[in-house]
Amino acid sequence: DAKTTQPPSMDCAEGRAANLPCNHSTISGNEYVYWYRQIHSQGPQYIIHGLKNNETNEMASLIITEDRKSSTLILPHATLRDTAVYYCIVRAVSNDYKLSFGAGTTVTVRA
Amino acid sequence: EPEVTQTPSHQVTQMGQEVILRCVPISNHLYFYWYRQILGQKVEFLVSFYNNEISEKSEIFDDQFSVERPDGSNFTLKIRSTKLEDSAMYFCASSETGGQAPGTQYFGPGTRLLVL
C-alpha cells in the first residue's frame, strides 16, 4: 500500500546540498507530505511537512511541485551526522492517525 | 526541548512471558502511538490512543497486545505472552493532535525487545 516512491540510496558530499526526491503521484487533496529520518535504528526524527506550499525550517526545505505529485527534501549543507534513512510519508489530514513508513532512502554523507 | 522517553532501553525475556514497555509522552500531547521495527525491516504502526481509548490499530495489534495510560504521564504497551517474532524495536510517539494537521508525531528512542 505504498503511496510514495523513493530511490533506495544516494550519496552526498559533506558541505554540499542533498536533494532527496519523492514521488507521490496518487496523493489526494487532503494529504500532507511528511519527512522523517532515522539514524541507525534510533527513533524516527521529524524533519518537515507540507501540503502544497514550499516549506523551510532550521533542518531542511521542502519543495512540492505544483501538481503535488512529487516533492524534494533539501538538506542545505549536509554533514556526516545527516547520514540516515530518510522517509517520505503521505498522510491524510483526518481519520488517518498512523504514519505508514516505506523503505526510505539511505543517505550516506561522505567527507 | 521536550522529548518522548522510553524505558527500558533493552529488554530480554523468555518466550511466553509478559512484558510491559513504558513511555512518557511529551507533556501537553494528547495522542499516543506505538510502532515497531523488526531488525532490517520497515517501521510498522501498531496502535494509536486518545482520550483513554484506542483510535486506530493495525492487524499486528492482536489480542496479545494492550495499551494503557495508567496515570497522567505514562503510556504503556503490554505484550501478554511473548513470541519469538515479537523481537523488535518498539517506538512510542506522541502528538498534540491526531488526524488533523499539524499532528506531527514525535518519537522516543525505542525499546529493543529480544524474546528468547
HADDOCK unambig.tbl for C-alpha pairs under 7 A between the chains (distance, minus, plus):
assign (segid A and resid 42 and name CA) (segid B and resid 109 and name CA) 5.49 0.50 0.50
assign (segid A and resid 42 and name CA) (segid B and resid 110 and name CA) 6.86 0.50 0.50
assign (segid A and resid 43 and name CA) (segid B and resid 91 and name CA) 6.47 0.50 0.50
assign (segid A and resid 43 and name CA) (segid B and resid 107 and name CA) 5.54 0.50 0.50
assign (segid A and resid 43 and name CA) (segid B and resid 108 and name CA) 5.56 0.50 0.50
assign (segid A and resid 43 and name CA) (segid B and resid 109 and name CA) 4.56 0.50 0.50
assign (segid A and resid 43 and name CA) (segid B and resid 110 and name CA) 5.93 0.50 0.50
assign (segid A and resid 44 and name CA) (segid B and resid 107 and name CA) 5.96 0.50 0.50
assign (segid A and resid 45 and name CA) (segid B and resid 106 and name CA) 6.93 0.50 0.50
assign (segid A and resid 45 and name CA) (segid B and resid 107 and name CA) 6.63 0.50 0.50
assign (segid A and resid 46 and name CA) (segid B and resid 106 and name CA) 6.55 0.50 0.50
assign (segid A and resid 93 and name CA) (segid B and resid 99 and name CA) 5.28 0.50 0.50
assign (segid A and resid 93 and name CA) (segid B and resid 100 and name CA) 4.81 0.50 0.50
assign (segid A and resid 93 and name CA) (segid B and resid 101 and name CA) 5.62 0.50 0.50
assign (segid A and resid 94 and name CA) (segid B and resid 99 and name CA) 4.18 0.50 0.50
assign (segid A and resid 94 and name CA) (segid B and resid 100 and name CA) 5.17 0.50 0.50
assign (segid A and resid 95 and name CA) (segid B and resid 99 and name CA) 5.23 0.50 0.50
assign (segid A and resid 96 and name CA) (segid B and resid 99 and name CA) 5.28 0.50 0.50
assign (segid A and resid 97 and name CA) (segid B and resid 48 and name CA) 6.81 0.50 0.50
assign (segid A and resid 97 and name CA) (segid B and resid 56 and name CA) 6.99 0.50 0.50
assign (segid A and resid 97 and name CA) (segid B and resid 98 and name CA) 5.73 0.50 0.50
assign (segid A and resid 97 and name CA) (segid B and resid 99 and name CA) 5.04 0.50 0.50
assign (segid A and resid 98 and name CA) (segid B and resid 45 and name CA) 6.25 0.50 0.50
assign (segid A and resid 99 and name CA) (segid B and resid 45 and name CA) 6.81 0.50 0.50
assign (segid A and resid 100 and name CA) (segid B and resid 45 and name CA) 6.92 0.50 0.50
assign (segid A and resid 101 and name CA) (segid B and resid 42 and name CA) 6.42 0.50 0.50
assign (segid A and resid 101 and name CA) (segid B and resid 43 and name CA) 5.74 0.50 0.50
assign (segid A and resid 101 and name CA) (segid B and resid 44 and name CA) 6.80 0.50 0.50
assign (segid A and resid 102 and name CA) (segid B and resid 42 and name CA) 6.23 0.50 0.50
assign (segid A and resid 103 and name CA) (segid B and resid 42 and name CA) 5.97 0.50 0.50
